Amino acid sequence: MRNHPLVHLTLFCLSVLLALPAQAQQKLLTMEDAFINPALSPANLRQLTWVPGTNYFSYAADKGDQLLRGSVQDAPKVILTATDLSAALEKAGASKVATVNGLQWLNSNELFLNQRGNVYRYNLKTKGGQLTYKLDPAAENTEFAPNCQRAAYTKGNNLFISQPGSDNKQITNETNEGIVNGQAAHRSEFGISKGTFWSPSSDKLAFYRMDQTMVTDYPLVQLNETPAKLNNIKYPMAGGKSHHVTVGVYNVASGKTVFLQTGEPAEQYLTNLTWSPDEKSIYLAVVNRAQNHMWLNQYDASTGAFIKTLFEEKDDKWIEPERGMYFVPGKPNQFVWISERDGYDHLYLYNTNGQLIKQLTKGDWIVKTLAGFDKSGKEAYYTSTAESPLERHLYAVNLSSGRTKRLTQGSGVHNITLNPNGEHFIDNYSSPVTPRTIRLLDTDEAKVRRTLLIAKNPLEGYALGETRLFPIKAEDGTTDLYCRMITPPNFDEKKKYPVVVYVYGGPHLQMINSSWLGGSNLWMQLMAQKGYIVFSLDNRGSADRGRAFEQAIFRQAGVAEVSDQLKGVEYLKSLPYVDANRLGVHGWSYGGFMTTSLMLKHPDVFKVAVAGGPVIDWRLYEIMYTERYMDTPQENPQGYEQANLLNHVKNLKGKLLMIHGTVDDVVVWQHSLNFLKKAVDEGILVDYFVYPGHPHNVGGKDRVHLYKKVTQYFDENLK
């Protein structure tokens, strides 16, 4: 492996169109095309997965009416039709089904389907179906056990279990609505995406219990009723009271629950829950509220007792564990841990005594995922950015020698699904010139054993410009900031073009990569068709570039990020075909904060801006996210004041449209409403639009409406 050389990457994302007759390139995108036309997304294989315990894979046909199965040796063939499935399930009391969508493998011969809370199984050999068990019709957050014979679900704020041959079992009996069981805790930070965790044998269930009674109610107003209805949510704001979380462990056989003795203080984060292979222990990465200290702790799953701390990690800025322990097959006393302790996310091999055996990967690049192990537990497979910050490849590392080898070829982004025994993997690959290719390879020789899909260019015949990916230097003269620029079709360097800068700029996201269209979306291509240059830059603070790059924003949100975006503007102004008097900027969420920051802190740069769901005052944002990057308002008053955009409203010169959903429970509506009030107080004119009933992201058909509004605003004020 090697570090990425500092080279300019000129990538013609749609060069395959150049050979087409000019007449065939005149088709223009509509807003509906950009957001709700599935035909313009590269073809894919739906429900592509490995069949448990085998080397077979399966997927649904394009129309969803057939299920196909194949392997290295066997070409995919139909093993089930929707007609046969429906006939069998109807005999068992199910409603008619028209597709095989939603089927999940139970074992190598049986599948199951959750139909409105009724769980049916289908046997491929007998072609028969049967009702296995019933969930409550109001069930939410359903998680099936590994053996698929049980399911955990929530109803209201309580946790239930359903299994064959018995009534649904209520596990918790909370009557206080401020206490929630079985749901994701800590506002889904730290990689948390759910609130229930089945043991490997499916005999025990760990779950989050979240006490929010001490958290202030926050009002959201439902406008679809008359009169409007108040919906109070618990929203812990920076510097305020945080919820208290504990972890319960329910034993299915005994019907008893114990709680892990995670101790004080109650305001701490219990993250990355992992069961030991023998189910005797549960491990938690416990993080203090300041998020600068982590303890990897072991607890007795039967009694809840604390056993020991395996190791600790500290950082003067923040610690953010997002992945649990990966136990080595055949070695239940060894596991791999992903840590950023040397400045980049890398793999570390430990034993369960807490002793570091070996650092497995090292370099100025990050490990993105641990895909799995080989059957013997001798090698681990991981994806990383070792070739380039813009690419993703699969590698193998030998746990004994530390030797590594790359298993994927072709510059671009490889999304990997390893089969259960680690002998083969599915490579779902794209690049700026490759819409999608799906292949089956082996991990031994990294040879392509079967090609499952080569997607055609779905944009053939459309008039699209050139997409170019390249780095520019940050202010320090050494740090690369990667950019993407889309120029209009029939681009003429002798003309002057307006520019729309699309920005996000916050943690956990990298916008620019070497995937299809360079990571752009079809709205950006549509804007290029309308005569705009569309530009984006991943500034310091954004993801996948290592700790120093990400932590540049610590205690000063909107400083390093704005500085880097202005380097992008400086680059744009150096181009003879950019009209420096017609620069626009648009972003949502953190991008809304960035958009507004750029307009107010550098009012002479951008003529027009559209800020969606913007953070205006970080004191109004959630504890877990905000305090990681900014500390508390009490600890960092100067940083909060500097980032508070209410203090800069008076600087606005250009045209600003602000947009918000009325029931946004992520960036609450109060952010932009406070901005409006301040604008009125300052005598500053701004434009404003709301989406009634929409949360943080405006989805569905209304997203078409949203971007018609955004586009219209640029057309009226920037062209």
PAVO-527585 format. One line per field, with one value per residue (C-alpha): residue number from 1; x, y, z. Coordinates in steps of 0.2 Angstrom, whole numbers, plus 5000, padded with zeros to 4 digits. Layout:
# PAVO-527585
nr: [NUM;...]
u: [X;...]
v: [Y;...]
w: [Z;...]
//
This chain:
# PAVO-527585
nr: [1;2;3;4;5;6;7;8;9;10;11;12;13;14;15;16;17;18;19;20;21;22;23;24;25;26;27;28;29;30;31;32;33;34;35;36;37;38;39;40;41;42;43;44;45;46;47;48;49;50;51;52;53;54;55;56;57;58;59;60;61;62;63;64;65;66;67;68;69;70;71;72;73;74;75;76;77;78;79;80;81;82;83;84;85;86;87;88;89;90;91;92;93;94;95;96;97;98;99;100;101;102;103;104;105;106;107;108;109;110;111;112;113;114;115;116;117;118;119;120;121;122;123;124;125;126;127;128;129;130;131;132;133;134;135;136;137;138;139;140;141;142;143;144;145;146;147;148;149;150;151;152;153;154;155;156;157;158;159;160;161;162;163;164;165;166;167;168;169;170;171;172;173;174;175;176;177;178;179;180;181;182;183;184;185;186;187;188;189;190;191;192;193;194;195;196;197;198;199;200;201;202;203;204;205;206;207;208;209;210;211;212;213;214;215;216;217;218;219;220;221;222;223;224;225;226;227;228;229;230;231;232;233;234;235;236;237;238;239;240;241;242;243;244;245;246;247;248;249;250;251;252;253;254;255;256;257;258;259;260;261;262;263;264;265;266;267;268;269;270;271;272;273;274;275;276;277;278;279;280;281;282;283;284;285;286;287;288;289;290;291;292;293;294;295;296;297;298;299;300;301;302;303;304;305;306;307;308;309;310;311;312;313;314;315;316;317;318;319;320;321;322;323;324;325;326;327;328;329;330;331;332;333;334;335;336;337;338;339;340;341;342;343;344;345;346;347;348;349;350;351;352;353;354;355;356;357;358;359;360;361;362;363;364;365;366;367;368;369;370;371;372;373;374;375;376;377;378;379;380;381;382;383;384;385;386;387;388;389;390;391;392;393;394;395;396;397;398;399;400;401;402;403;404;405;406;407;408;409;410;411;412;413;414;415;416;417;418;419;420;421;422;423;424;425;426;427;428;429;430;431;432;433;434;435;436;437;438;439;440;441;442;443;444;445;446;447;448;449;450;451;452;453;454;455;456;457;458;459;460;461;462;463;464;465;466;467;468;469;470;471;472;473;474;475;476;477;478;479;480;481;482;483;484;485;486;487;488;489;490;491;492;493;494;495;496;497;498;499;500;501;502;503;504;505;506;507;508;509;510;511;512;513;514;515;516;517;518;519;520;521;522;523;524;525;526;527;528;529;530;531;532;533;534;535;536;537;538;539;540;541;542;543;544;545;546;547;548;549;550;551;552;553;554;555;556;557;558;559;560;561;562;563;564;565;566;567;568;569;570;571;572;573;574;575;576;577;578;579;580;581;582;583;584;585;586;587;588;589;590;591;592;593;594;595;596;597;598;599;600;601;602;603;604;605;606;607;608;609;610;611;612;613;614;615;616;617;618;619;620;621;622;623;624;625;626;627;628;629;630;631;632;633;634;635;636;637;638;639;640;641;642;643;644;645;646;647;648;649;650;651;652;653;654;655;656;657;658;659;660;661;662;663;664;665;666;667;668;669;670;671;672;673;674;675;676;677;678;679;680;681;682;683;684;685;686;687;688;689;690;691;692;693;694;695;696;697;698;699;700;701;702;703;704;705;706;707;708;709;710;711;712;713;714;715;716;717;718;719]
u: [5000;5005;5001;4991;5002;4997;4991;4977;4964;4955;4941;4928;4913;4903;4916;4907;4894;4907;4906;4887;4880;4877;4858;4857;4865;4851;4839;4838;4834;4818;4817;4807;4821;4833;4824;4810;4815;4822;4827;4841;4849;4862;4854;4856;4852;4839;4840;4857;4863;4873;4862;4867;4879;4883;4893;4877;4870;4852;4843;4826;4823;4821;4802;4803;4792;4806;4820;4836;4851;4868;4886;4904;4900;4881;4874;4860;4843;4825;4822;4805;4792;4780;4765;4771;4776;4759;4749;4759;4757;4738;4735;4743;4732;4742;4737;4741;4759;4764;4783;4797;4802;4805;4810;4824;4834;4830;4843;4849;4832;4819;4814;4803;4792;4784;4767;4760;4766;4762;4778;4777;4790;4792;4801;4809;4809;4791;4785;4774;4771;4766;4762;4776;4771;4762;4769;4757;4750;4757;4775;4790;4809;4807;4823;4823;4835;4849;4840;4824;4814;4810;4808;4810;4799;4793;4776;4775;4790;4790;4799;4791;4796;4786;4790;4781;4769;4767;4758;4768;4778;4780;4798;4796;4782;4786;4771;4781;4782;4799;4807;4810;4815;4822;4825;4841;4849;4860;4852;4859;4877;4892;4886;4871;4856;4845;4841;4840;4854;4851;4865;4872;4861;4846;4843;4846;4842;4851;4842;4844;4833;4833;4827;4823;4813;4826;4827;4817;4801;4803;4787;4783;4766;4757;4748;4738;4724;4712;4715;4734;4741;4756;4768;4781;4798;4813;4827;4843;4852;4870;4875;4858;4852;4856;4846;4852;4855;4856;4857;4846;4848;4833;4834;4821;4821;4820;4810;4821;4830;4846;4854;4873;4881;4888;4889;4891;4890;4873;4877;4888;4887;4885;4891;4896;4888;4895;4891;4905;4904;4900;4887;4894;4899;4894;4906;4903;4913;4909;4912;4911;4900;4915;4919;4937;4939;4933;4934;4931;4922;4917;4901;4894;4878;4870;4872;4876;4891;4906;4921;4935;4941;4951;4959;4956;4958;4959;4961;4962;4948;4937;4935;4921;4920;4908;4911;4910;4923;4925;4929;4941;4933;4940;4948;4935;4949;4954;4946;4950;4946;4946;4954;4960;4973;4988;4978;4969;4956;4966;4964;4972;4972;4968;4965;4951;4963;4965;4983;4987;4994;4998;4993;4987;4986;4996;4997;4991;4974;4959;4951;4932;4925;4930;4921;4925;4937;4942;4935;4951;4953;4970;4965;4954;4946;4944;4940;4951;4957;4975;4975;4967;4955;4943;4943;4938;4946;4946;4962;4967;4978;4986;4983;5000;5012;5003;5006;4992;4986;4974;4959;4950;4955;4949;4951;4935;4923;4921;4907;4910;4899;4909;4901;4899;4915;4926;4930;4921;4915;4903;4910;4898;4909;4907;4919;4916;4915;4907;4889;4889;4898;4894;4906;4909;4927;4937;4948;4962;4968;4956;4950;4934;4923;4907;4900;4883;4879;4887;4875;4872;4874;4857;4861;4865;4857;4857;4866;4879;4894;4911;4914;4932;4939;4955;4964;4968;4979;4972;4980;4994;5000;5001;4984;4974;4956;4947;4935;4922;4917;4904;4904;4889;4887;4894;4906;4915;4930;4928;4911;4908;4897;4888;4893;4883;4893;4885;4892;4890;4906;4902;4908;4903;4901;4913;4904;4917;4924;4928;4911;4898;4896;4910;4898;4887;4868;4857;4851;4869;4869;4852;4860;4874;4862;4854;4871;4879;4895;4892;4907;4909;4924;4927;4934;4943;4930;4923;4925;4938;4954;4960;4960;4969;4959;4943;4947;4952;4934;4936;4928;4926;4913;4912;4930;4942;4927;4923;4942;4943;4928;4935;4951;4938;4931;4949;4952;4935;4940;4956;4947;4944;4927;4920;4909;4915;4900;4888;4893;4879;4880;4867;4868;4857;4859;4877;4877;4864;4875;4889;4879;4873;4890;4898;4884;4886;4904;4910;4895;4905;4908;4892;4877;4864;4862;4849;4851;4840;4837;4852;4860;4860;4864;4874;4866;4850;4857;4859;4871;4879;4884;4887;4898;4909;4915;4911;4912;4898;4892;4898;4915;4917;4907;4918;4917;4898;4897;4908;4898;4881;4874;4862;4877;4881;4863;4867;4881;4869;4871;4866;4849;4846;4832;4830;4820;4814;4803;4790;4792;4811;4817;4835;4838;4823;4812;4817;4834;4828;4813;4826;4835;4820;4816;4834;4833;4817;4825;4840;4829;4837;4827;4827;4817;4809;4799;4793;4787;4773;4773;4791;4805;4823;4824;4810;4807;4796;4787;4789;4808;4804;4794;4809;4822;4811;4810;4829;4832;4820;4828;4845;4837;4829;4844;4860;4858]
v: [5000;5018;5035;5045;5056;5074;5074;5083;5071;5076;5064;5065;5057;5056;5055;5040;5052;5061;5049;5051;5062;5079;5077;5063;5074;5087;5079;5090;5084;5089;5092;5076;5067;5074;5067;5054;5046;5029;5026;5039;5029;5016;4999;4988;4971;4972;4963;4956;4946;4930;4914;4910;4896;4894;4901;4906;4923;4929;4944;4949;4951;4969;4968;4960;4945;4932;4927;4921;4912;4908;4905;4904;4888;4891;4905;4913;4905;4907;4898;4906;4916;4929;4918;4902;4912;4920;4904;4896;4911;4913;4895;4900;4915;4928;4942;4940;4946;4952;4953;4944;4960;4959;4941;4937;4921;4910;4897;4889;4882;4894;4912;4922;4938;4950;4955;4968;4960;4942;4933;4919;4906;4898;4882;4880;4861;4858;4875;4877;4892;4894;4907;4907;4921;4937;4954;4968;4978;4994;4986;4998;4995;4977;4967;4948;4937;4929;4913;4922;4912;4928;4946;4961;4976;4992;4999;5016;5017;4998;4983;4967;4950;4939;4920;4905;4896;4910;4926;4942;4945;4963;4965;4982;4991;5009;5021;5037;5043;5051;5033;5024;5006;4997;5012;5021;5031;5046;5054;5041;5047;5036;5024;5020;5015;5004;5000;4981;4969;4950;4938;4926;4911;4922;4917;4934;4952;4968;4984;5003;5010;5029;5040;5057;5064;5077;5083;5099;5097;5105;5109;5104;5110;5098;5109;5095;5096;5109;5116;5113;5100;5101;5087;5089;5080;5078;5088;5090;5106;5110;5114;5108;5092;5076;5060;5045;5028;5011;4994;4980;4961;4950;4931;4923;4907;4914;4929;4940;4956;4962;4979;4982;4991;5005;5017;5035;5049;5046;5058;5047;5038;5019;5015;5001;4987;4970;4952;4940;4924;4914;4926;4927;4945;4962;4975;4994;5008;5021;5039;5053;5068;5079;5065;5066;5049;5032;5016;4999;4990;4971;4967;4950;4947;4936;4948;4964;4966;4976;4965;4976;4990;4982;4999;5018;5031;5049;5065;5083;5087;5072;5053;5046;5027;5022;5003;4989;4974;4962;4945;4934;4917;4902;4914;4920;4929;4940;4955;4969;4987;5002;5017;5035;5035;5038;5051;5040;5026;5009;4991;4985;4967;4964;4950;4951;4954;4971;4968;4975;4961;4971;4987;4979;4994;5010;5025;5043;5035;5028;5011;5014;4997;4980;4968;4952;4938;4922;4906;4901;4918;4921;4936;4951;4960;4979;4994;5009;5025;5020;5023;5040;5049;5049;5030;5014;4997;4981;4974;4958;4959;4944;4944;4936;4944;4960;4958;4966;4964;4974;4964;4976;4984;4999;5016;5022;5016;4998;4993;4976;4962;4947;4930;4921;4911;4924;4915;4927;4944;4954;4970;4984;4996;5013;5027;5043;5034;5017;5019;5002;4985;4971;4956;4941;4938;4926;4932;4920;4926;4941;4935;4939;4923;4930;4946;4949;4966;4979;4994;5004;5023;5029;5047;5042;5055;5069;5085;5085;5094;5089;5084;5087;5082;5090;5096;5114;5119;5125;5141;5131;5127;5108;5102;5096;5101;5091;5100;5095;5106;5103;5114;5117;5107;5116;5125;5140;5146;5163;5166;5171;5159;5161;5148;5139;5133;5118;5116;5104;5106;5097;5081;5063;5067;5067;5074;5072;5055;5044;5036;5038;5057;5061;5060;5073;5072;5075;5092;5098;5092;5100;5117;5114;5112;5129;5137;5137;5131;5120;5119;5109;5108;5096;5108;5104;5097;5085;5066;5053;5063;5059;5067;5083;5087;5084;5092;5109;5114;5111;5125;5136;5130;5140;5146;5134;5128;5145;5149;5133;5137;5155;5146;5138;5155;5161;5147;5150;5169;5164;5156;5167;5160;5163;5178;5184;5195;5181;5168;5159;5146;5133;5120;5111;5107;5110;5116;5128;5135;5136;5145;5158;5160;5163;5176;5185;5184;5188;5198;5204;5187;5179;5188;5174;5161;5147;5140;5125;5119;5129;5129;5147;5146;5131;5133;5127;5111;5094;5090;5074;5082;5100;5097;5085;5099;5115;5109;5117;5135;5137;5131;5140;5156;5164;5150;5150;5169;5169;5155;5162;5169;5181;5192;5194;5197;5216;5211;5204;5212;5199;5190;5176;5163;5153;5137;5126;5111;5116;5100;5098;5088;5089;5107;5114;5128;5140;5142;5151;5159;5168;5173;5181;5190;5197;5202;5212;5220;5225;5231;5217;5210;5191;5179;5164;5148;5134;5116;5113;5095;5091;5086;5090;5083;5087;5071;5063;5073;5088;5087;5091;5107;5111;5111;5120;5134;5134;5134;5148;5159;5157;5160;5176;5183;5176;5173]
w: [5000;4997;5002;4989;4978;4977;4959;4950;4945;4929;4927;4913;4921;4906;4892;4885;4878;4868;4854;4852;4839;4845;4841;4854;4868;4868;4881;4896;4914;4923;4942;4942;4934;4946;4962;4958;4941;4946;4928;4929;4943;4938;4937;4953;4960;4973;4989;4984;4999;5004;5008;5026;5028;5010;4995;4986;4984;4979;4973;4966;4948;4941;4942;4959;4954;4955;4967;4959;4967;4961;4965;4958;4949;4946;4935;4944;4941;4947;4963;4968;4959;4967;4961;4970;4985;4986;4983;4998;5009;5005;5011;5027;5029;5022;5010;4992;4987;4970;4973;4982;4990;5009;5010;5021;5023;5038;5033;5017;5013;5021;5019;5030;5027;5039;5033;5043;5059;5054;5051;5038;5033;5016;5012;4995;4995;5000;4992;5008;5019;5037;5050;5062;5075;5076;5081;5088;5073;5081;5082;5079;5079;5075;5076;5072;5082;5073;5072;5066;5078;5089;5086;5098;5095;5104;5106;5114;5126;5131;5124;5119;5112;5100;5096;5090;5102;5114;5116;5114;5130;5137;5144;5151;5160;5160;5163;5163;5145;5149;5150;5134;5131;5116;5105;5099;5113;5114;5099;5087;5089;5091;5077;5087;5075;5086;5104;5105;5103;5102;5109;5096;5101;5101;5120;5127;5123;5128;5126;5130;5144;5142;5156;5148;5163;5167;5149;5145;5134;5117;5107;5090;5082;5071;5058;5049;5063;5068;5080;5078;5090;5102;5101;5115;5112;5123;5115;5126;5121;5123;5141;5148;5156;5146;5148;5158;5149;5156;5148;5152;5148;5146;5148;5137;5147;5164;5159;5170;5167;5175;5172;5168;5183;5173;5188;5189;5183;5175;5161;5151;5134;5133;5116;5104;5113;5109;5115;5118;5107;5123;5128;5146;5144;5136;5132;5131;5126;5139;5135;5147;5144;5139;5126;5129;5138;5134;5144;5135;5149;5152;5161;5167;5156;5169;5184;5176;5187;5181;5177;5171;5160;5145;5141;5140;5127;5129;5118;5122;5109;5107;5107;5096;5096;5082;5080;5092;5094;5080;5088;5078;5072;5082;5095;5107;5117;5103;5094;5082;5088;5077;5084;5078;5092;5080;5070;5058;5060;5060;5066;5082;5088;5106;5118;5131;5145;5137;5130;5113;5102;5087;5077;5061;5049;5049;5037;5033;5028;5036;5038;5033;5038;5044;5032;5041;5043;5034;5041;5050;5058;5050;5040;5042;5027;5028;5016;5017;5008;5006;4988;4988;5000;4985;4983;4993;4991;5000;5008;5018;5033;5040;5059;5063;5051;5048;5029;5018;5001;4990;4983;4972;4956;4946;4953;4961;4975;4980;4991;4998;5005;5012;5012;5029;5028;5020;5004;4992;4991;4981;4974;4970;4961;4952;4946;4937;4921;4927;4933;4942;4940;4952;4952;4963;4967;4979;4993;4990;4973;4971;4954;4946;4947;4940;4934;4940;4932;4921;4922;4906;4907;4912;4906;4889;4877;4890;4887;4902;4905;4911;4930;4936;4953;4959;4975;4979;4994;5011;5018;5026;5008;5011;5016;5001;4999;4986;4974;4961;4947;4934;4919;4908;4891;4877;4889;4881;4891;4883;4891;4909;4919;4936;4949;4962;4977;4985;5003;5018;5027;5043;5051;5046;5027;5012;4997;4984;4979;4964;4962;4948;4944;4956;4971;4963;4961;4946;4953;4951;4933;4930;4936;4924;4910;4915;4912;4930;4935;4950;4963;4979;4991;5006;5019;5035;5048;5035;5035;5030;5031;5048;5065;5063;5047;5056;5073;5065;5069;5088;5099;5084;5072;5056;5056;5048;5037;5030;5028;5017;5007;5003;4996;4984;4980;4977;4965;4956;4954;4946;4932;4917;4913;4931;4934;4951;4953;4951;4965;4974;4988;4994;5008;5020;5039;5043;5025;5030;5044;5032;5019;5031;5039;5022;5017;5034;5038;5021;5014;4998;4991;4987;4978;4982;4995;4999;5017;5022;5039;5046;5063;5068;5087;5093;5110;5103;5095;5104;5117;5110;5093;5099;5114;5105;5093;5104;5122;5132;5131;5149;5145;5128;5128;5115;5103;5104;5102;5087;5079;5083;5067;5076;5080;5061;5053;5051;5039;5026;5008;4996;4993;5006;5005;5021;5021;5036;5040;5053;5063;5061;5077;5072;5069;5077;5068;5082;5074;5058;5067;5079;5063;5056;5072;5072;5054;5058;5073;5062;5048;5036;5022;5020;5010;5019;5015;5026;5023;5034;5042;5036;5048;5044;5027;5014;5005;4993;4979;4990;4987;4969;4975;4986;4972;4960;4974;4976;4957;4954;4967;4959;4942;4947;4957;4950;4931]
//
